Amino acid sequence: MSQSVRAVERALDILLCFTHEEPTRSLTQIAEAIHMSKTTVHRLLATLENKRFITRDKVTGLYRLGFRFVEMSSIVLQDVDLHRWSRPYLESLATEYGETVDLAILDGSDVIYLEVIESPQRVKLAAAIGQRLPAFFTASGKALLAYMPEDQVREIIRKNVAENPTRPKMPMEEMLEELRAAAERGYAISEQEYEEAINAVAVPIFDANQAPIASIAIVGPSFRVTKDRLPELGNSLRKMTETISNEVGRVALSSIVAKVRVK
């Protein structure tokens, strides 16, 4: 085996060290897990960090997977064709509730809107396709953050707060508790947070491994999408996204089986 191939194999071994159970690891833990010297591991980690596949917490010194994987997940989403499977559901929700419905994914510390079905009503609100907004200040973003590892969520929140200094200040623990509540009830809400007079409720779409890959939100003016109406919308969304998540998992599995058969 050539040195270059061996280096690639070692780098992949490092990436595979990180799991849902152990999302962060120290240099020593990584070296012990893959039976490699700390000097070699440190060198490979530096390269992976430079390419944003790995990130290191400046306070704790612990390593975790970087946001490059989030960016690359959009390629996987295209292969599964999330747009095609979700659009009929988005249109159905927009028709049933008369409000704007959108599909978003997480990109770094922001959400990006991939699909938007505008409300048929005269007074309507809609993000533009491709628009980026800070994740924690949107229902779409909070629906995804609620199911992510806490250390990643903390970093995203810190960045959102730093880049939006005019937003109302909240203690970190209160923001984390809001996400825990969202995960418990199955939907996230935003009450006039990013923009005045706009309320929203959002629910994540999960892949076959139960990881959140996108979110669907119902958005509207606060005089129609009232605080009292949010639970009704949230529960309806949750039931529909369960169907979409099952469909995404089924299509992904069928794609894998087909590729195996071709080989």
VOPAGU-2260 file (C-alpha; in pm, 1 decimal, decimal comma):
REM VOPAGU-2260
SITE   aa  ch    i         X         Y         Z
SITE  MET   A    0       0,0       0,0       0,0
SITE  SER   A    1     142,2     337,9    -101,6
SITE  GLN   A    2     201,8     612,6     154,3
SITE  SER   A    3     -63,9     837,7       1,1
SITE  VAL   A    4    -329,6     564,0      13,8
SITE  ARG   A    5    -230,7     482,2     370,4
SITE  ALA   A    6    -265,9     849,2     468,6
SITE  VAL   A    7    -615,7     859,4     321,3
SITE  GLU   A    8    -708,2     541,8     508,0
SITE  ARG   A    9    -581,0     687,7     835,7
SITE  ALA   A   10    -772,1    1011,7     780,3
SITE  LEU   A   11   -1090,7     812,8     722,3
SITE  ASP   A   12   -1023,9     610,9    1037,8
SITE  ILE   A   13   -1011,1     939,1    1229,7
SITE  LEU   A   14   -1343,2    1055,6    1086,9
SITE  LEU   A   15   -1506,1     723,3    1169,3
SITE  CYS   A   16   -1407,9     766,0    1536,0
SITE  PHE   A   17   -1689,0    1016,9    1581,6
SITE  THR   A   18   -2032,5     875,4    1658,6
SITE  HIS   A   19   -2366,4     989,4    1801,0
SITE  GLU   A   20   -2253,9     842,9    2133,9
SITE  GLU   A   21   -1911,9    1014,3    2119,7
SITE  PRO   A   22   -1942,9    1326,6    1902,0
SITE  THR   A   23   -1630,3    1484,0    2055,6
SITE  ARG   A   24   -1288,3    1333,2    2125,3
SITE  SER   A   25    -947,4    1442,0    2248,2
SITE  LEU   A   26    -623,3    1387,6    2058,5
SITE  THR   A   27    -528,4    1108,4    2298,5
SITE  GLN   A   28    -865,1     934,4    2261,9
SITE  ILE   A   29    -841,7     940,7    1883,1
SITE  ALA   A   30    -484,8     809,8    1881,7
SITE  GLU   A   31    -578,4     524,7    2115,0
SITE  ALA   A   32    -892,5     436,8    1919,6
SITE  ILE   A   33    -710,4     393,3    1589,0
SITE  HIS   A   34    -378,6     270,0    1734,9
SITE  MET   A   35    -169,2     551,5    1593,7
SITE  SER   A   36      88,5     787,6    1740,4
SITE  LYS   A   37     -34,7    1124,0    1862,9
SITE  THR   A   38     216,7    1297,9    1637,3
SITE  THR   A   39      71,3    1136,3    1324,8
SITE  VAL   A   40    -286,2    1191,2    1439,2
SITE  HIS   A   41    -217,2    1556,6    1515,8
SITE  ARG   A   42     -74,9    1609,2    1167,9
SITE  LEU   A   43    -376,7    1446,8    1001,0
SITE  LEU   A   44    -618,4    1640,2    1222,2
SITE  ALA   A   45    -454,4    1966,2    1117,5
SITE  THR   A   46    -512,9    1879,9     751,5
SITE  LEU   A   47    -873,9    1776,3     814,2
SITE  GLU   A   48    -933,3    2092,9    1016,1
SITE  ASN   A   49    -790,0    2305,1     736,0
SITE  LYS   A   50   -1042,0    2147,5     497,1
SITE  ARG   A   51   -1321,8    2194,0     757,1
SITE  PHE   A   52   -1390,5    1821,0     795,5
SITE  ILE   A   53   -1280,1    1851,5    1158,9
SITE  THR   A   54   -1312,5    2139,9    1401,8
SITE  ARG   A   55   -1143,7    2191,2    1738,9
SITE  ASP   A   56   -1306,0    2359,3    2036,7
SITE  LYS   A   57   -1072,6    2638,9    2146,1
SITE  VAL   A   58   -1183,5    2608,9    2509,0
SITE  THR   A   59   -1188,9    2232,5    2568,1
SITE  GLY   A   60    -941,9    2130,2    2297,6
SITE  LEU   A   61   -1179,5    1853,8    2187,8
SITE  TYR   A   62   -1229,5    1765,7    1823,0
SITE  ARG   A   63   -1555,9    1698,8    1640,7
SITE  LEU   A   64   -1678,9    1664,4    1283,7
SITE  GLY   A   65   -1684,9    1992,4    1093,5
SITE  PHE   A   66   -1950,9    2171,1     893,8
SITE  ARG   A   67   -1802,8    2053,0     564,1
SITE  PHE   A   68   -2020,2    1744,1     613,6
SITE  VAL   A   69   -2329,4    1964,3     641,2
SITE  GLU   A   70   -2242,1    2131,3     311,6
SITE  MET   A   71   -2183,5    1797,2     141,1
SITE  SER   A   72   -2512,8    1662,0     272,3
SITE  SER   A   73   -2688,5    1874,9       8,8
SITE  ILE   A   74   -2535,8    1645,0    -253,6
SITE  VAL   A   75   -2694,1    1347,2     -80,1
SITE  LEU   A   76   -3025,4    1530,5     -65,8
SITE  GLN   A   77   -3012,9    1586,3    -440,8
SITE  ASP   A   78   -2952,9    1215,6    -495,2
SITE  VAL   A   79   -3256,3    1130,2    -282,6
SITE  ASP   A   80   -3448,7    1409,7    -460,2
SITE  LEU   A   81   -3602,5    1561,5    -150,1
SITE  HIS   A   82   -3753,6    1843,3    -356,1
SITE  ARG   A   83   -3957,6    1604,2    -566,4
SITE  TRP   A   84   -4088,6    1400,2    -275,7
SITE  SER   A   85   -4171,2    1693,8     -51,0
SITE  ARG   A   86   -4327,1    1941,8    -296,3
SITE  PRO   A   87   -4674,7    1776,6    -311,0
SITE  TYR   A   88   -4685,8    1784,2      69,0
SITE  LEU   A   89   -4580,2    2149,1      78,2
SITE  GLU   A   90   -4850,6    2239,0    -173,4
SITE  SER   A   91   -5108,6    2043,1      25,1
SITE  LEU   A   92   -5018,9    2227,4     346,6
SITE  ALA   A   93   -5027,3    2568,1     175,5
SITE  THR   A   94   -5372,6    2491,9      35,4
SITE  GLU   A   95   -5511,5    2346,9     358,3
SITE  TYR   A   96   -5392,8    2624,0     589,7
SITE  GLY   A   97   -5369,7    2915,5     347,7
SITE  GLU   A   98   -5019,2    3011,2     460,2
SITE  THR   A   99   -4670,3    3005,2     310,7
SITE  VAL   A  100   -4487,1    2673,8     347,3
SITE  ASP   A  101   -4112,5    2632,2     297,4
SITE  LEU   A  102   -3841,9    2365,3     294,4
SITE  ALA   A  103   -3499,7    2446,8     443,0
SITE  ILE   A  104   -3167,8    2281,6     524,6
SITE  LEU   A  105   -2886,9    2377,6     761,2
SITE  ASP   A  106   -2571,6    2522,6     605,2
SITE  GLY   A  107   -2310,8    2610,0     864,8
SITE  SER   A  108   -2489,5    2830,2    1117,7
SITE  ASP   A  109   -2763,2    2936,8     874,9
SITE  VAL   A  110   -3067,1    2780,0     716,1
SITE  ILE   A  111   -3106,3    2795,2     338,5
SITE  TYR   A  112   -3452,7    2782,2     183,0
SITE  LEU   A  113   -3471,3    2524,5     -95,5
SITE  GLU   A  114   -3841,9    2543,4    -177,3
SITE  VAL   A  115   -4115,4    2796,3    -102,2
SITE  ILE   A  116   -4488,5    2760,6    -170,4
SITE  GLU   A  117   -4646,7    3102,0    -122,3
SITE  SER   A  118   -4974,2    3160,3      56,7
SITE  PRO   A  119   -5274,0    3215,6    -174,0
SITE  GLN   A  120   -5388,5    3503,0      47,9
SITE  ARG   A  121   -5335,8    3869,5     -31,2
SITE  VAL   A  122   -5132,1    3937,5     282,7
SITE  LYS   A  123   -4850,8    3682,3     272,7
SITE  LEU   A  124   -4492,3    3637,6     379,5
SITE  ALA   A  125   -4229,5    3424,3     212,0
SITE  ALA   A  126   -3855,7    3373,3     214,5
SITE  ALA   A  127   -3685,5    3365,7    -123,9
SITE  ILE   A  128   -3548,1    3037,2    -253,5
SITE  GLY   A  129   -3176,9    3037,7    -169,9
SITE  GLN   A  130   -3215,0    3295,3     108,9
SITE  ARG   A  131   -3000,9    3242,6     419,8
SITE  LEU   A  132   -3114,7    3323,3     773,2
SITE  PRO   A  133   -2951,6    3260,8    1113,9
SITE  ALA   A  134   -3063,9    2916,7    1229,1
SITE  PHE   A  135   -3159,5    2987,8    1590,3
SITE  PHE   A  136   -3375,4    3288,5    1503,9
SITE  THR   A  137   -3602,6    3086,7    1272,5
SITE  ALA   A  138   -3846,7    2803,4    1336,9
SITE  SER   A  139   -3688,8    2614,1    1045,3
SITE  GLY   A  140   -3345,8    2631,9    1204,2
SITE  LYS   A  141   -3460,8    2550,3    1556,4
SITE  ALA   A  142   -3642,2    2240,2    1429,9
SITE  LEU   A  143   -3304,3    2109,1    1308,4
SITE  LEU   A  144   -3092,4    2230,3    1600,9
SITE  ALA   A  145   -3326,3    2055,9    1845,7
SITE  TYR   A  146   -3194,3    1717,1    1731,7
SITE  MET   A  147   -2824,2    1797,7    1700,4
SITE  PRO   A  148   -2538,9    1738,1    1950,9
SITE  GLU   A  149   -2530,1    2011,9    2213,8
SITE  ASP   A  150   -2170,4    2118,3    2149,4
SITE  GLN   A  151   -2251,1    2185,3    1783,3
SITE  VAL   A  152   -2568,0    2370,3    1879,5
SITE  ARG   A  153   -2379,5    2592,1    2124,7
SITE  GLU   A  154   -2130,8    2690,7    1854,8
SITE  ILE   A  155   -2407,8    2773,8    1609,1
SITE  ILE   A  156   -2597,6    2980,1    1866,6
SITE  ARG   A  157   -2282,1    3172,2    1963,0
SITE  LYS   A  158   -2221,4    3254,4    1597,3
SITE  ASN   A  159   -2584,6    3354,6    1537,7
SITE  VAL   A  160   -2579,8    3586,5    1839,7
SITE  ALA   A  161   -2242,7    3740,4    1746,4
SITE  GLU   A  162   -2353,6    3809,6    1388,2
SITE  ASN   A  163   -2690,7    3954,2    1494,0
SITE  PRO   A  164   -2608,4    4193,6    1781,5
SITE  THR   A  165   -2945,7    4370,8    1762,6
SITE  ARG   A  166   -3137,0    4055,4    1855,8
SITE  PRO   A  167   -3269,0    4033,6    2215,4
SITE  LYS   A  168   -3013,0    3872,8    2445,9
SITE  MET   A  169   -3098,6    3539,7    2613,4
SITE  PRO   A  170   -2886,1    3320,1    2841,0
SITE  MET   A  171   -2743,8    3019,1    2658,2
SITE  GLU   A  172   -2922,7    2776,2    2890,7
SITE  GLU   A  173   -3260,6    2933,4    2810,3
SITE  MET   A  174   -3196,2    2893,2    2438,4
SITE  LEU   A  175   -3093,3    2530,8    2484,6
SITE  GLU   A  176   -3402,4    2466,3    2696,9
SITE  GLU   A  177   -3619,0    2605,4    2417,1
SITE  LEU   A  178   -3464,9    2352,3    2178,3
SITE  ARG   A  179   -3518,0    2069,0    2427,0
SITE  ALA   A  180   -3884,4    2166,6    2452,0
SITE  ALA   A  181   -3910,2    2168,3    2072,1
SITE  ALA   A  182   -3765,0    1817,2    2052,9
SITE  GLU   A  183   -4003,4    1694,4    2322,2
SITE  ARG   A  184   -4321,7    1823,4    2157,8
SITE  GLY   A  185   -4201,4    1746,8    1803,5
SITE  TYR   A  186   -4207,0    2097,2    1653,7
SITE  ALA   A  187   -4028,7    2432,2    1690,0
SITE  ILE   A  188   -4187,5    2775,3    1693,7
SITE  SER   A  189   -4079,1    3130,1    1620,4
SITE  GLU   A  190   -4291,6    3416,7    1751,0
SITE  GLN   A  191   -4190,3    3745,4    1591,1
SITE  GLU   A  192   -3823,6    3662,0    1647,2
SITE  TYR   A  193   -3642,2    3742,9    1325,3
SITE  GLU   A  194   -3907,0    3981,6    1193,7
SITE  GLU   A  195   -4192,3    4157,0    1370,0
SITE  ALA   A  196   -4548,1    4037,4    1309,0
SITE  ILE   A  197   -4432,5    3701,6    1166,8
SITE  ASN   A  198   -4494,5    3369,3    1339,6
SITE  ALA   A  199   -4384,2    3026,0    1222,6
SITE  VAL   A  200   -4385,6    2661,0    1321,3
SITE  ALA   A  201   -4146,8    2398,6    1180,9
SITE  VAL   A  202   -4078,6    2025,8    1197,1
SITE  PRO   A  203   -3768,6    1832,0    1084,3
SITE  ILE   A  204   -3749,1    1565,1     815,0
SITE  PHE   A  205   -3536,5    1268,4     921,0
SITE  ASP   A  206   -3327,3    1036,8     706,9
SITE  ALA   A  207   -3313,1     657,1     738,2
SITE  ASN   A  208   -3074,1     695,3    1035,7
SITE  GLN   A  209   -3310,6     933,7    1216,0
SITE  ALA   A  210   -3079,2    1230,3    1158,2
SITE  PRO   A  211   -3247,3    1564,5    1071,5
SITE  ILE   A  212   -3173,5    1657,7     709,2
SITE  ALA   A  213   -3426,0    1934,4     640,3
SITE  SER   A  214   -3725,0    2110,6     791,4
SITE  ILE   A  215   -4068,4    2218,3     674,4
SITE  ALA   A  216   -4224,8    2535,4     814,4
SITE  ILE   A  217   -4560,4    2710,1     798,8
SITE  VAL   A  218   -4510,9    3087,5     808,7
SITE  GLY   A  219   -4761,6    3370,8     826,6
SITE  PRO   A  220   -4856,7    3705,3     976,7
SITE  SER   A  221   -4912,4    3689,7    1351,3
SITE  PHE   A  222   -5275,5    3800,4    1321,0
SITE  ARG   A  223   -5348,9    3476,1    1128,2
SITE  VAL   A  224   -5079,6    3239,3    1254,9
SITE  THR   A  225   -5160,2    3320,4    1616,3
SITE  LYS   A  226   -4990,1    3182,6    1925,5
SITE  ASP   A  227   -5298,5    2971,4    2001,3
SITE  ARG   A  228   -5290,9    2824,7    1649,9
SITE  LEU   A  229   -4926,1    2715,2    1657,4
SITE  PRO   A  230   -4985,5    2378,7    1835,6
SITE  GLU   A  231   -5250,3    2279,2    1578,7
SITE  LEU   A  232   -5018,5    2364,5    1290,2
SITE  GLY   A  233   -4721,7    2198,3    1458,6
SITE  ASN   A  234   -4899,9    1869,1    1517,4
SITE  SER   A  235   -5034,3    1864,1    1161,9
SITE  LEU   A  236   -4685,2    1928,5    1028,3
SITE  ARG   A  237   -4538,3    1657,2    1246,4
SITE  LYS   A  238   -4775,5    1393,4    1111,1
SITE  MET   A  239   -4704,9    1490,8     751,0
SITE  THR   A  240   -4327,1    1499,2     790,2
SITE  GLU   A  241   -4335,2    1149,2     937,2
SITE  THR   A  242   -4469,3    1036,0     599,7
SITE  ILE   A  243   -4200,5    1231,5     413,6
SITE  SER   A  244   -3924,8    1093,8     638,6
SITE  ASN   A  245   -4044,5     739,7     571,0
SITE  GLU   A  246   -4046,8     811,3     197,7
SITE  VAL   A  247   -3695,7     958,5     205,7
SITE  GLY   A  248   -3569,4     651,8     390,2
SITE  ARG   A  249   -3740,9     415,1     148,1
SITE  VAL   A  250   -3602,7     591,0    -160,3
SITE  ALA   A  251   -3251,3     608,1     -13,5
SITE  LEU   A  252   -3261,1     235,2      67,3
SITE  SER   A  253   -3389,4     149,6    -281,5
SITE  SER   A  254   -3106,4     354,1    -433,2
SITE  ILE   A  255   -2845,4     169,9    -226,2
SITE  VAL   A  256   -2989,7    -171,0    -318,5
SITE  ALA   A  257   -2995,0     -78,9    -687,8
SITE  LYS   A  258   -2629,9      28,9    -680,1
SITE  VAL   A  259   -2528,6    -292,5    -503,7
SITE  ARG   A  260   -2709,6    -500,1    -766,8
SITE  VAL   A  261   -2534,5    -315,4   -1048,6
SITE  LYS   A  262   -2198,0    -396,1    -895,2
